[in-house]
Amino acid sequence: MHYQTFPPSPLLAPYVRYFWALEGEACQDIPYTHRTMANGCPELIFHYKGRFDEITKEGDTEKSFIIGIQGQSQIFRRFSIGENFGIFGAFLYPFAIPKLFGFDTTEINNSFVDWQDVAVIEDSDLCENIMNAKDNFQRANILSHFLEGRVRQSSISSPAIFYCINDIIAQKGLTSVDQLAKDCFLSARQFERKFKQFSGFSPKLFSRIARFENVLNCYGKQGLSLTQIAYDAGYYDQSHFIRDFKEFSGHHPRSYFFGEAEGTEWKQ
């Protein structure tokens, strides 16, 4: 399995965290099961080879989209594929959704939006060009050109709330929400309303997810106990850490950090 990332251009850097690609081999006898976890940032997804089935909570399967937007999420999902696959994506900051596509970030909470349902898409050749590109470097260039055009056309400025969302991500969920509201000269209620409009979630939930995402970066690090991981991430106690981790990933942290969890092959 091969995973790679590509940095955005300077114009896109305030809105795109990075581009990424994942390619792997699978077959009906040895399928690959992937798990998406809670994440405060949405993604543009292009399945240019193969198509995954989503595994529902009831154990049934349904076809996933081929091209679309995966919204920021507070839940985990499971997917399976029995053929070779290739996926290209753009990992966005949540406020990139209104900036680039013109609708509130809350509209895509915990959901997948098929590309055809994104009404503002004007470049009918974009998807075809992405799917037929010779490699992922070319895909990154094609999507960059499209998104740069959207940035230039957007009438939405960069309000202070963008800084607050970025600050929570940069501080790994440990920023004081009350202080951010004061920095914006907003009441707690006004701050929460604006924050949710551009991030999809309340400041408190977004901070919890950001802290969880930071914990995932400890995967593969040797010699760390669960207690140490929890403490370094700012959890008050291990039970709180375990509860959040299971809610956002579906795994017990012990199985995840000891390499026994489903859908972690791409990290190895």
Residue pairs with C-beta under 8 A, 6 or more apart in sequence:
1 22
1 23
1 24
1 25
1 265
1 266
1 268
2 21
2 22
2 23
2 24
3 20
3 21
3 22
3 266
3 267
4 20
4 21
4 136
5 18
5 19
5 20
5 21
6 18
6 19
6 20
6 21
6 136
6 137
6 140
7 13
7 18
7 19
8 15
8 16
8 17
8 18
8 19
8 144
9 144
9 148
11 148
11 151
12 144
12 147
12 148
12 151
14 93
14 158
14 162
15 92
15 93
15 95
15 96
15 99
15 100
15 147
15 151
16 90
16 91
16 92
16 93
16 96
16 147
17 41
17 91
17 92
17 93
18 90
18 91
19 88
19 89
19 90
19 91
19 136
19 139
19 140
19 143
19 144
20 88
20 89
20 90
20 91
21 86
21 87
21 88
21 89
21 136
21 139
22 85
22 86
22 87
22 266
23 49
23 84
23 85
23 86
23 87
24 32
24 84
24 85
24 265
24 266
25 32
25 84
26 32
26 50
26 81
26 82
26 83
26 84
26 85
27 82
27 83
28 82
28 83
31 80
31 81
31 82
32 80
32 81
32 85
32 265
33 55
33 78
33 79
33 80
33 262
33 263
34 52
34 78
34 79
34 80
34 81
34 263
34 266
35 76
35 77
35 78
35 79
35 249
35 250
35 261
35 262
35 263
36 70
36 73
36 76
36 77
36 79
37 73
37 76
37 212
37 216
37 248
37 249
37 250
38 73
38 74
38 75
38 76
38 209
38 212
38 213
38 247
38 248
38 249
39 72
39 73
39 209
39 213
40 72
40 94
40 169
40 199
40 200
40 201
40 206
40 209
40 210
40 213
41 72
41 91
41 92
41 93
41 94
41 169
42 69
42 70
42 71
42 72
42 92
42 94
42 96
42 97
42 105
42 108
42 200
43 69
43 70
43 89
43 90
43 91
43 92
44 68
44 69
44 70
44 89
44 90
44 92
44 143
45 65
45 67
45 68
45 69
45 70
45 87
45 88
45 89
46 66
46 67
46 87
46 88
46 89
46 127
46 130
46 131
46 139
47 64
47 65
47 66
47 67
47 85
47 86
47 87
48 86
48 87
48 88
48 130
48 131
48 133
48 139
49 84
49 85
49 86
50 81
50 83
50 84
50 85
50 86
51 63
51 64
51 66
51 81
52 64
52 79
52 80
52 81
52 85
53 61
53 62
53 63
53 64
53 79
53 80
53 81
54 61
54 62
54 63
54 64
54 77
54 78
54 79
55 61
55 78
55 79
55 80
56 62
61 80
64 79
64 112
65 112
65 114
65 115
67 114
67 115
67 127
67 130
67 131
68 112
68 113
68 114
68 115
68 117
68 118
69 97
69 101
69 108
69 112
69 113
69 115
69 118
70 112
71 105
71 108
71 109
71 110
71 111
71 112
71 113
71 200
72 94
72 105
72 108
72 109
72 110
72 199
72 200
72 201
72 209
73 109
73 110
74 109
74 110
74 201
74 205
74 209
74 248
75 110
75 248
76 248
76 249
76 250
78 250
78 262
78 263
88 130
88 136
88 139
88 140
88 143
90 143
90 147
92 100
93 162
93 165
93 166
93 169
94 105
94 165
94 198
94 199
94 200
95 105
95 161
95 162
95 165
95 198
95 199
97 103
97 104
97 105
97 107
97 108
98 104
98 105
98 156
98 197
98 198
99 150
99 151
99 154
99 156
99 158
100 147
100 150
100 151
100 154
101 118
101 120
101 150
102 120
102 154
104 197
104 198
105 197
105 198
105 199
105 200
106 196
106 197
106 200
108 200
109 200
109 201
115 121
115 127
123 146
123 149
126 142
126 143
126 146
129 142
130 139
130 142
130 143
133 139
133 142
159 194
159 198
160 183
160 184
161 184
161 191
161 194
161 195
161 197
161 198
162 198
164 180
164 183
164 184
164 191
164 195
164 203
165 195
165 198
165 199
165 206
167 175
167 180
168 175
168 180
168 203
168 206
168 207
168 210
169 210
171 210
172 210
172 211
172 213
172 214
172 233
172 234
173 206
173 207
173 208
173 209
173 210
173 211
173 212
173 213
173 214
173 234
174 207
174 211
174 234
175 207
177 191
177 203
177 204
177 207
178 188
180 191
180 203
181 187
181 188
181 190
181 191
184 191
184 194
186 194
191 203
192 202
192 203
195 202
195 203
195 206
196 202
199 206
200 206
201 209
208 244
209 248
211 233
211 234
211 235
211 244
212 244
212 245
212 248
212 249
214 233
215 229
215 230
215 233
215 241
215 245
215 253
216 249
218 224
218 229
218 232
218 233
218 257
219 256
219 257
219 264
219 267
220 267
220 268
224 257
226 238
226 241
226 242
226 253
226 254
226 257
227 238
229 241
229 253
229 257
230 237
230 238
230 240
230 241
233 241
235 241
235 244
241 253
242 252
242 253
245 251
245 252
245 253
245 256
246 252
246 253
249 256
249 261
251 261
251 262
255 261
256 264
259 268
